Amino acid sequence: MENLMAIAEKLAELRKSKKVLEETLKEINREISQVESDLVSKMIEEEMSSFTRGNKQFVLQSKTYVSAKSGMMPVICTWMKENGLKDMVKETIHPQTLQAWVKEKLEEESLPEELKQLLNIYEKNVVAIRKK
């Protein structure tokens, strides 16, 4: 019985530690977001597309993020099937596949309006960090 209690106590401790770490991670992610936003603003202000510091290269990039509006995935899947894109559609469209296709269409300026209305599309400037 004592072994059972020790295992139960260990589980409780681990879950408590996990919760603390998750909260810490949330805070770090908020801080990363704020610092990245500050760096993006500064790079735009300084008209810098990239710079190197130490062994890291910081590159200003624009990324396109796409997701279906709430409840619109079935409509999007139907539209894709009806417009010759049934190979992309399973029961749903993988978010990265949809994102890549929409990004391509946006670059060509040929994303159909009726589909555009079903999607949330926004761009966010981010900084990539690469080893030099």
BASEGU-25170 format. One record per residue: x, y, z of N, C-alpha, C in turn; residue in three letters. Coordinates in steps of 0.2 Angstrom, whole numbers, plus 5000, padded with zeros to 4 digits. Layout:
BEGIN
> n_X, n_Y, n_Z, ca_X, ca_Y, ca_Z, c_X, c_Y, c_Z, residuo
> X, Y, Z, X, Y, Z, X, Y, Z, ala
...
//
This chain:
BEGIN
> n_X, n_Y, n_Z, ca_X, ca_Y, ca_Z, c_X, c_Y, c_Z, residuo
> 5004, 4994, 5000, 5000, 5000, 5000, 5004, 5006, 5000, met
> 5010, 5006, 5004, 5014, 5012, 5004, 5017, 5013, 4997, glu
> 5019, 5008, 4993, 5022, 5009, 4987, 5017, 5013, 4982, asn
> 5010, 5011, 4983, 5005, 5014, 4979, 5005, 5022, 4981, leu
> 5005, 5023, 4987, 5005, 5030, 4990, 5011, 5034, 4987, met
> 5016, 5031, 4987, 5022, 5035, 4985, 5022, 5036, 4977, ala
> 5019, 5031, 4973, 5018, 5033, 4966, 5013, 5038, 4965, ile
> 5008, 5038, 4969, 5002, 5043, 4968, 5005, 5050, 4970, ala
> 5009, 5050, 4975, 5012, 5057, 4977, 5017, 5059, 4972, glu
> 5021, 5055, 4969, 5025, 5056, 4963, 5022, 5059, 4957, lys
> 5016, 5056, 4955, 5012, 5058, 4950, 5009, 5065, 4951, leu
> 5007, 5066, 4957, 5004, 5073, 4959, 5010, 5078, 4959, ala
> 5016, 5077, 4961, 5021, 5081, 4961, 5023, 5083, 4953, glu
> 5023, 5078, 4949, 5025, 5079, 4942, 5020, 5083, 4939, leu
> 5014, 5082, 4940, 5008, 5086, 4937, 5009, 5093, 4939, arg
> 5010, 5094, 4946, 5011, 5101, 4948, 5017, 5104, 4945, lys
> 5023, 5101, 4944, 5029, 5103, 4940, 5027, 5105, 4933, ser
> 5023, 5101, 4930, 5021, 5102, 4923, 5017, 5108, 4923, lys
> 5013, 5109, 4927, 5009, 5115, 4927, 5013, 5122, 4928, lys
> 5018, 5121, 4932, 5022, 5127, 4933, 5026, 5128, 4927, val
> 5029, 5123, 4924, 5033, 5124, 4918, 5028, 5126, 4912, leu
> 5022, 5124, 4911, 5018, 5127, 4906, 5016, 5134, 4907, glu
> 5015, 5136, 4913, 5014, 5143, 4915, 5021, 5147, 4913, glu
> 5026, 5145, 4915, 5033, 5148, 4913, 5034, 5148, 4905, thr
> 5032, 5143, 4902, 5032, 5143, 4895, 5028, 5148, 4892, leu
> 5022, 5149, 4894, 5017, 5154, 4892, 5020, 5161, 4893, lys
> 5023, 5162, 4898, 5026, 5169, 4900, 5032, 5170, 4895, glu
> 5036, 5165, 4894, 5042, 5166, 4889, 5039, 5167, 4882, ile
> 5034, 5163, 4880, 5031, 5165, 4873, 5028, 5172, 4873, asn
> 5025, 5174, 4878, 5023, 5181, 4878, 5028, 5186, 4877, arg
> 5034, 5185, 4881, 5040, 5189, 4880, 5043, 5189, 4874, glu
> 5044, 5183, 4871, 5046, 5182, 4864, 5042, 5186, 4859, ile
> 5036, 5185, 4859, 5031, 5189, 4855, 5033, 5196, 4855, ser
> 5033, 5199, 4861, 5034, 5206, 4862, 5041, 5208, 4860, gln
> 5046, 5205, 4861, 5053, 5206, 4859, 5054, 5206, 4852, val
> 5051, 5201, 4849, 5051, 5200, 4841, 5047, 5206, 4838, glu
> 5041, 5208, 4841, 5038, 5213, 4838, 5042, 5220, 4838, ser
> 5046, 5221, 4844, 5050, 5226, 4845, 5056, 5226, 4840, asp
> 5059, 5220, 4839, 5064, 5220, 4834, 5061, 5221, 4827, leu
> 5056, 5218, 4825, 5053, 5219, 4818, 5052, 5227, 4817, val
> 5049, 5230, 4822, 5048, 5237, 4821, 5054, 5241, 4820, ser
> 5059, 5239, 4824, 5066, 5243, 4824, 5069, 5241, 4817, lys
> 5069, 5235, 4815, 5072, 5234, 4808, 5068, 5237, 4803, met
> 5062, 5238, 4803, 5058, 5242, 4798, 5060, 5249, 4798, ile
> 5060, 5252, 4804, 5062, 5259, 4805, 5069, 5260, 4803, glu
> 5074, 5256, 4804, 5080, 5256, 4801, 5081, 5254, 4794, glu
> 5076, 5252, 4791, 5076, 5249, 4784, 5081, 5244, 4783, glu
> 5081, 5239, 4788, 5086, 5233, 4787, 5082, 5227, 4786, met
> 5084, 5223, 4781, 5080, 5217, 4780, 5084, 5211, 4783, ser
> 5090, 5212, 4785, 5094, 5207, 4789, 5100, 5211, 4792, ser
> 5103, 5207, 4797, 5109, 5209, 4800, 5112, 5203, 4803, phe
> 5119, 5203, 4804, 5122, 5198, 4808, 5125, 5200, 4814, thr
> 5124, 5196, 4819, 5127, 5198, 4826, 5130, 5191, 4829, arg
> 5136, 5192, 4830, 5140, 5186, 4832, 5139, 5180, 4826, gly
> 5137, 5174, 4828, 5136, 5169, 4823, 5129, 5168, 4821, asn
> 5125, 5173, 4822, 5118, 5173, 4820, 5116, 5178, 4815, lys
> 5112, 5176, 4810, 5109, 5181, 4805, 5102, 5182, 4807, gln
> 5100, 5188, 4807, 5093, 5190, 4809, 5090, 5192, 4802, phe
> 5084, 5189, 4800, 5082, 5191, 4793, 5074, 5192, 4794, val
> 5072, 5198, 4792, 5065, 5200, 4792, 5062, 5197, 4787, leu
> 5056, 5193, 4789, 5052, 5190, 4784, 5045, 5191, 4785, gln
> 5041, 5190, 4780, 5034, 5191, 4780, 5031, 5184, 4779, ser
> 5027, 5181, 4784, 5024, 5175, 4783, 5017, 5176, 4782, lys
> 5014, 5171, 4778, 5007, 5171, 4777, 5004, 5165, 4782, thr
> 4999, 5167, 4786, 4995, 5162, 4790, 4988, 5162, 4787, tyr
> 4986, 5156, 4786, 4979, 5154, 4784, 4975, 5149, 4788, val
> 4969, 5151, 4790, 4965, 5146, 4793, 4958, 5147, 4791, ser
> 4954, 5141, 4791, 4947, 5142, 4789, 4943, 5146, 4795, ala
> 4939, 5150, 4793, 4934, 5153, 4797, 4930, 5148, 4801, lys
> 4928, 5149, 4807, 4924, 5144, 4811, 4918, 5141, 4807, ser
> 4919, 5135, 4807, 4913, 5131, 4804, 4913, 5131, 4796, gly
> 4918, 5134, 4793, 4919, 5134, 4786, 4923, 5129, 4782, met
> 4926, 5124, 4786, 4930, 5119, 4783, 4926, 5115, 4778, met
> 4920, 5113, 4780, 4916, 5108, 4775, 4915, 5112, 4769, pro
> 4913, 5119, 4769, 4912, 5123, 4763, 4918, 5123, 4759, val
> 4924, 5124, 4762, 4930, 5125, 4759, 4932, 5119, 4755, ile
> 4931, 5113, 4758, 4932, 5106, 4755, 4928, 5105, 4749, cys
> 4921, 5107, 4750, 4917, 5106, 4744, 4919, 5111, 4738, thr
> 4921, 5117, 4740, 4923, 5122, 4735, 4930, 5119, 4731, trp
> 4934, 5116, 4735, 4941, 5114, 4732, 4939, 5108, 4728, met
> 4935, 5103, 4730, 4933, 5097, 4726, 4930, 5100, 4719, lys
> 4925, 5104, 4720, 4921, 5107, 4714, 4926, 5111, 4709, glu
> 4932, 5113, 4711, 4936, 5117, 4707, 4943, 5113, 4705, asn
> 4942, 5107, 4705, 4948, 5103, 4702, 4954, 5102, 4707, gly
> 4952, 5103, 4714, 4957, 5102, 4719, 4956, 5096, 4724, leu
> 4952, 5091, 4721, 4950, 5086, 4726, 4956, 5082, 4729, lys
> 4962, 5082, 4726, 4968, 5078, 4728, 4970, 5082, 4735, asp
> 4969, 5088, 4736, 4971, 5091, 4742, 4966, 5090, 4748, met
> 4960, 5087, 4746, 4955, 5087, 4751, 4954, 5079, 4753, val
> 4955, 5078, 4760, 4954, 5072, 4763, 4947, 5073, 4766, lys
> 4946, 5071, 4772, 4941, 5073, 4776, 4941, 5081, 4778, glu
> 4947, 5083, 4778, 4948, 5090, 4779, 4955, 5092, 4775, thr
> 4957, 5098, 4775, 4963, 5100, 4771, 4968, 5101, 4777, ile
> 4974, 5098, 4776, 4979, 5100, 4781, 4980, 5107, 4781, his
> 4981, 5110, 4787, 4982, 5117, 4787, 4988, 5120, 4783, pro
> 4993, 5116, 4783, 4999, 5119, 4780, 4998, 5118, 4772, gln
> 4994, 5113, 4770, 4993, 5112, 4763, 4989, 5118, 4760, thr
> 4983, 5120, 4764, 4979, 5125, 4763, 4983, 5132, 4763, leu
> 4987, 5133, 4768, 4991, 5139, 4768, 4996, 5140, 4762, gln
> 4999, 5134, 4760, 5004, 5135, 4754, 5000, 5136, 4748, ala
> 4994, 5133, 4747, 4990, 5134, 4741, 4988, 5141, 4741, trp
> 4985, 5144, 4747, 4982, 5151, 4747, 4988, 5156, 4746, val
> 4994, 5155, 4749, 4999, 5159, 4748, 5001, 5160, 4741, lys
> 5001, 5154, 4737, 5003, 5154, 4730, 4998, 5158, 4726, glu
> 4991, 5157, 4728, 4986, 5160, 4724, 4986, 5168, 4725, lys
> 4988, 5170, 4732, 4988, 5177, 4733, 4994, 5180, 4729, leu
> 5000, 5176, 4729, 5005, 5179, 4725, 5003, 5180, 4718, glu
> 4999, 5176, 4715, 4997, 5176, 4708, 4991, 5181, 4707, glu
> 4989, 5183, 4713, 4983, 5188, 4714, 4977, 5184, 4710, glu
> 4976, 5178, 4712, 4970, 5174, 4709, 4966, 5170, 4714, ser
> 4966, 5172, 4720, 4962, 5168, 4725, 4955, 5171, 4724, leu
> 4950, 5166, 4722, 4943, 5167, 4721, 4940, 5171, 4727, pro
> 4936, 5176, 4726, 4933, 5180, 4731, 4928, 5175, 4736, glu
> 4925, 5171, 4733, 4920, 5167, 4737, 4924, 5162, 4741, glu
> 4930, 5160, 4740, 4934, 5156, 4744, 4937, 5161, 4750, leu
> 4940, 5167, 4747, 4943, 5171, 4752, 4938, 5173, 4758, lys
> 4932, 5174, 4756, 4927, 5175, 4762, 4926, 5170, 4767, gln
> 4929, 5164, 4765, 4928, 5158, 4770, 4934, 5157, 4774, leu
> 4940, 5161, 4773, 4946, 5160, 4776, 4948, 5166, 4781, leu
> 4952, 5165, 4786, 4955, 5170, 4789, 4962, 5171, 4786, asn
> 4964, 5176, 4784, 4971, 5177, 4781, 4974, 5183, 4784, ile
> 4980, 5182, 4786, 4984, 5188, 4789, 4991, 5187, 4788, tyr
> 4995, 5192, 4788, 5002, 5192, 4787, 5005, 5195, 4794, glu
> 5011, 5192, 4796, 5014, 5194, 4802, 5022, 5194, 4800, lys
> 5025, 5199, 4802, 5032, 5200, 4801, 5035, 5196, 4807, asn
> 5040, 5192, 4805, 5044, 5188, 4810, 5051, 5189, 4809, val
> 5055, 5187, 4813, 5062, 5187, 4812, 5065, 5180, 4813, val
> 5068, 5177, 4808, 5071, 5171, 4808, 5078, 5171, 4810, ala
> 5080, 5167, 4814, 5087, 5167, 4817, 5091, 5160, 4814, ile
> 5096, 5162, 4811, 5100, 5156, 4807, 5107, 5156, 4810, arg
> 5110, 5151, 4810, 5117, 5150, 4812, 5121, 5153, 4805, lys
> 5126, 5156, 4806, 5131, 5159, 4801, 5136, 5154, 4800, lys
//
